[in-house]
Amino acid sequence: MSAHRSLKSTVIRSVYAFVGVILIGLGAAVLKTGDVGLDPYTALNVGIAAKLGWSLGSYQLLSNLVLFIPVLIWGRKYIGPGTIINMVLTGFFIDIFAGLLAPLAPASATLLSKTVFFLVGILIFAFGASAYMSARVGTAPYDAIAPMIVGKTGWKYGRVRVPQDIIVVILAVLVHGPVGFGTVVTAFFNGPLIQLFSEKINIPLATRLAGDDPSDAHSTQAKAS
């Protein structure tokens, strides 16, 4: 691949990752607005940020910087523009979208409203996470943990991501983060949803938009499964 084409591919994939991060922020904000419980990692960060009196964006950036250390040591291949985009912007996007969606919060939550907020939120969140990871221009530290383990063990992604999220849910409960039924369900289904969106939509689409070799997408799909 020529240097020009490689640069063009990286730029397009970085934009794809940026859009994914925006969707992650929107999905998490929908979950927060519906008061159904945030995804495990965000719930943990919200709980700790509240205890420190920090904004979510500021604390999540610090949390990502700490998790970045082991990735820098053992998973450098997962570091790229997408890593920085996710590390720096996700928490702030959640803050922004949560503020915009606040007027839509139901005055008295019902089972129906909570179900709608959860389904919409988790689908947007998982699709966004899949999009930025499928761009293959770097992975956020928290999301790099599962692929790092998969690379060492050959296990399926969902088999690793689910236990990881469950552990973080427990920690979120201990710090009184916004844990709800949505958090628990997300811990079990977020990994499989991300894998599904990656294999069926985002890996092929990102590859096509970047103008890369389609066989590259098939190779990435094989690794993801």
Protein Blocks (a to p, Z undefined) as FASTA:
>chain_A
ZZklmmmmmmmmmmmmmmmmmmmmmmmmmmmmnonopafklmmmmmmmmmnopafklmmm
mmmmmmmmmmmmmmmmlgcfklmmmmmmmmmmmmmmmmmmmmmpcfbacfklmmmmmmmm
mmmmmmmmmmmmmnonacafklmmmmmmmmmnopafklmmmmmmmmmmmmmmmnopacdf
klmmmmmmmmmmmmmmmmmmmmmmmmmmnopafklmmmmmmmmZZ
